[in-house]
Structures are given as C-alpha cells and as structure tokens.
Amino acid sequence: MELFNAIKERRAVKHYDKESPVSETDFKQIMSAVLLSPTSYNIQHWRFVRVTDPLLRDQIQEAAWGQTQITEAAELIILCADTQAWSDNPQRYWANTPEDVQAMMLPMLESFYNGKEQLQRDEAMRSCGMAAQTLMLSAKALGYDTCPMIGFDNEQVAKIIKLPEHHVISMIVTLGRAAKSANKRAGQLPLEEVLKENSF
Ligand SMILES: Cc1cc2nc3c(=O)[nH]c(=O)nc-3n(C[C@H](O)[C@H](O)[C@H](O)COP(=O)(O)O)c2cc1C
C-alpha cells in the first residue's frame, strides 16, 4: 500500500478476527521495519515483548480493564525500553562508523544521559512512539490493523511480563485483521489550530 494511503487507512481497531493470524513472514517484515525507526544517538533502547501465551494475554486483559482487543488480536506487542541502554556497551550503536566517530560519540552520550532520569524516561517514550508508528503503518501496508494502547495498569503488566529493573513500558500495540472497522474519525483539529509559524 502506498504510504499516504496507509496513513489514511490506519485506525485504532478494537475488534479482531480471532481466526486470522499474522504470518511469520509478515510479522518479521513489520518488526524489521520497526528497527529502522530513528532513536537519538542510534541508541535503539526499545525492547519488544511479543505475548503469545494465552494465559498471559488473559492476565493482561484483566490489567487492561477487559479491553477485548488484548485477547482477540493475533499479535500483542508490548513496547518497552531500557532506560540505561546509553551505558550498556554503547560503541555497538555505531559499530559501522570510523573509530574517531565512536571516540567522539561516547563522551557525548555519557554527558547527555548520565544522571538525567527524566530525560532517560522521556527518550524511552519518544523512541517507542517512533517505533509504534512504524509498526502500525507497516502493518497497514501489509493489510493488517492495529491499536495503540495505554489503557492498562502499568505496574500489573510490568509484573506479568517480568519487566527488568531500569526498563519502562511505553505502550501496547495489538496487531491482526479487523473483524469490525473503526468508527468514523472522531474529529480532527484544523491545521491552523495546531501549526504555528516561528513561535506561539
Ligand atoms: C498512546 C495511545 C494510547 C491509546 N490507548 C488506547 C487504549 O487503551 N484503548 C483503546 O481502545 N484505544 C486507545 N488508543 C486509540 C485512540 O483512542 C485512537 O488512536 C484515537 O481515538 C484516534 O483514532 P484513530 O487512531 O482511529 O485515528 C490509544 C492511542 C494512543 C496513541
């Protein structure tokens, strides 16, 4: 599907055909596209949990106040991030760059993130947002539907997936084939209201 059509056609789909799987080839293609999303310093601190265990899906659904898409969708991906990835062997983020570039980047990265908890968390959310949009548009391009979700008890879901220390959950994305289309768009704000020129 052409990009602008995928953007228009992507909607938050709440009801999925339980009998319609996402092929492994398509899943891999979508996730490979996700990995090409941008991150600051190419840090790639996202970590994705693909929940295939139906018992865990039930538990997550309970933590998400019963939202049906959690168990109906063929795939459920929890977008998480390692807030300490900046200090975890960072030279691998620039493995294909010359040594002098790596030597320059390392201290920059360190001084940018070290001790800045709010920034580390903000970055996690930014990067996962980028990844989520790539996931949803790639899925749409292959004829699938998605729903981004934050309607769940974060602490409970963290327990269910055994979220490690220094990791955060950004959102869940469900993926599958729609059983029911999304309702008409609820109402988009006009461009003039949200686009400012030079300053507010
Ligand atoms: C970060 C985020 C969290 C969301 N959480 C939920 C959710 O928990 N449950 C749900 O049904 N929809 C959720 N949505 C979907 C929004 O309601 C939907 O994207 C919005 O109404 C616009 O509709 P559209 O995506 O079909 O254009 C979420 C969307 C975003 C971006």
The ligand as a Gaussian input file, in Angstrom:
#p B3LYP/6-31G(d) Opt

LIG

0 1
 C       -0.737000       6.366000      23.137000
 C       -2.119000       5.901000      22.778000
 C       -2.835000       5.137000      23.678000
 C       -4.103000       4.645000      23.358000
 N       -4.754000       3.811000      24.239000
 C       -5.899000       3.217000      23.855000
 C       -6.491000       2.220000      24.657000
 O       -6.015000       1.859000      25.726000
 N       -7.641000       1.659000      24.226000
 C       -8.206000       1.997000      23.035000
 O       -9.237000       1.432000      22.698000
 N       -7.647000       2.928000      22.228000
 C       -6.507000       3.534000      22.606000
 N       -5.898000       4.449000      21.776000
 C       -6.505000       4.745000      20.477000
 C       -7.021000       6.173000      20.379000
 O       -8.219000       6.286000      21.057000
 C       -7.158000       6.495000      18.887000
 O       -5.880000       6.419000      18.300000
 C       -7.727000       7.892000      18.659000
 O       -9.051000       7.952000      19.128000
 C       -7.710000       8.277000      17.193000
 O       -8.336000       7.290000      16.399000
 P       -7.590000       6.597000      15.191000
 O       -6.305000       6.006000      15.746000
 O       -8.531000       5.532000      14.714000
 O       -7.305000       7.632000      14.179000
 C       -4.674000       4.966000      22.104000
 C       -3.936000       5.761000      21.211000
 C       -2.675000       6.199000      21.532000
 C       -1.892000       6.987000      20.529000

